[in-house]
Amino acid sequence: MQLPDWDALLRLVALYAHVLACFAAAAGIVMGDLAVFMRRRIDHEQLREGTVWVSRALLALWITGLVIIGIDTGFAPAVIASKGKLLAKIAVVVVLTLNGFALHRWALPRLLAPAGDADYARQAAKVPSLLGAVSACSWLFAAFLGLAKVLAAVMGVGGFLELYALGLVLAMAVAWVWARPRLARQLREPSPASAAMALDALHSESRLEGLWGT
């Protein structure tokens, strides 16, 4: 009986987990987009759940991706440097990771903040719109790289990165023209949670007025 090729088996398992992580990330992105754009008001709970899905999926992609790279290249710098598609994918995943930190640091607080006036909403919508565009473009381009083996010899790392940069510019332009104004309108609408807090505050104020006889 022939013994199995353990490296090939491990690569198959890692690749399968890698694909599942991609599906999980797609589900989280759709969940977040539905929470932000498909309702009159931003659904804070669904948005948080979507971001958790994407964060976990990104971590899984890093782990499984490194396993696959280790099996294929042994982490030899010369071998990695010769693979243009791999270098492009690493660059895209690095951008995704940094963009994810930026989303949590600067975009989510704006999306989860209580409703504001028109000027506040216009300002608050800028960063989430642009970072969201970077995220969407990067995930789509990472998926494209997974299927672009036939183009690797033709394009090389420079060609892939030029195409990625063009995609980022187009995505941010669309976000600025379309997503930003729409998001600004939604940021002016109080969420159910913020409306409930406002109602509680009003009731508390009414009880205090009754206590003081005013």
N, C-alpha and C positions, 0 to 999 in steps of 0.2 A: 504494500500500500504506500502510495507516494505521500510524503508529508506536505502539508500546505505551506505555501509561501506566506510566512507571517507578516512580512512587510507589505505585501500586496493586500492581505486581508485587513491589516490595520489601516492601510490607505483607503480601502473601500469603505470601512466603517466611518473613518474620519470624513470622507467625501459625502457619505450619506447624511451624517450629522451636519455637515456644512450646508448641504442643500436644505435640510429641515430648518436650520437657523435662518436661511434666506427667506423661507416661507413665513417663519415667525416674525421676522422684521417687516415683511410686506404687510402682514396682518396688523402689526402695531402701527404702521404708518397709515393704513386705511382707517384704523380706529381713531387715530388722532385727527386725521383730515375730516372724518365724519363729525367728530366732536366740535371742530372749529368752524367748518364751512357749510355743513349740511343742516344746521339748525339756526333758529333766530338768535339764540344766545349760546355762548360757549358752554359746553358741558364739561365742567371742571373735573369731575370724577372720571369720566371716560377719557379725557385728555391725559390725566395722570396714569391711568391704566395703560394707555397706548405707549406712553414714554417708557414705562417699566418694561413692556414687551420688547421695545426696540433696544433698550439698554442691555437687556439680557441676551438678546439675539446678537448684538454686536460683540459682546464678550465671547459668546460661543463661536462666532466667526473667527475671532482672533485665535482662540485655542485650536480649533480644528484646522484653520489655515496654516498655523505654525507647524502642526503635526504633518500636514501634507507637504509643506516646504521642506521640513526636515527629512522626510522619506525621499523626496525627489532630488534634493540637492545636498543633503548632509550639512546644510548651512555653510557651504563653501562659498566665500565671496565671489570667486571667479565664475562659478557656475551660476550663481544668482544674477550676477552682472550681465551674463550672456542671454538672459531670458527677458526680453523687452516687455512681454505681456505681464509677466509676474511682477516686474518692477512697477509697471503702471498700476497694477491692482494694489500693490502695497501702498503706493502713493495715495490712491483713492481711499483706501481704508484708513490711512492716517488722517486724511482730511475729514472723513466721516467721524472719526474719534474726537478730533479737536472741535469739530462743529457740534458734536453731541454735548461736550462740556460747555460750549458757548450757549447752546440752547437752554441747558439747565441753569446756567449762571445769569443770562440776560433775557432770554425770550420767555421762558415759562413764568417768571415773576410778573411780567407784563400781561401775559394772557390770563393769569389767575388773580390779578388785582381786581378790586371792585370797579364797577363802571365809573367812567369819568365823562367830562364834557367833550365837545367836539375837538378842541385843540389838543387835549390830553390824548384822546383816542388816535388822532392822526400821528402824533409823535410816537405813541406806544406801539403802533402797528408796524413801524419801519423795520426794526431789528428782527422781530419774529418772521416777517414776510421774507426778508433776504436770507436769513439762516434756514428757514424752511425750504427755500428754493435750492440752496446748496445741498441740503439733506436729500431732497427728492432726486435731484440730478445725480448726486453721487451714488445713491442706491441703484438707480437705473443703469448708470454707467458700469458699476461693479457687476451687475447682472449681465450686461453686454459683454464685458471682458471674459466672463465665464464661458461664453459661446463663441468667442472671436479667435479661436485657435488658428483658423485658416488665414486670418489676417496678420498674425504675429510676424511672419517673415517679411511681409510687405510693408507694414507700418512701423514696426519697431517701437521702442519706448517713447521716442519723440513724437511720432505720429499719433499714438494713443493719447498722450498728454495734451497735444494740441487740440485734438477732438474733444477731450474732456474740458479744456479751458473754454472752447467755443460753447459747449453745452452749458457750462456754468453761467457764462454771460447771457445766453438766451433765457435760461431759467430765471435769473435774477431780474432781467428786463420784464418778463411776463409777470413775475411776482410784484414788481414795483407798479406796473400798470393795472393789473387785474386784482391780485390777491390783497395788496396793501389797502386800497380803498374799501374793499369788502370787509376786511378784518377790522378796519377802523370803525365801520358802522356797527359791527357786532360788539366791539369793546365799549360802545356807548350803552349797550343793553345790559341791565343788571342780571347776573346769573341767579338761579333759584336760591343758591346758598347766600349770596350777598343780599338778596331781597329779604330772606329770612332774618339775617342779622340786623338789617335796617328796621324790620318790623319789631324785633325784640327790643332794639334801642328805643323805638317810639313808645312801646308799651312801658318800658322802664321809666321813660320821661313822664308819661301820663301818671304812673303810680306815684312818682315823686311830687308832681304837681298836686295830686289829690292829698298826699300826706301833709304838704305845707299849706293846703287850702287856697291855692292860687288858681 
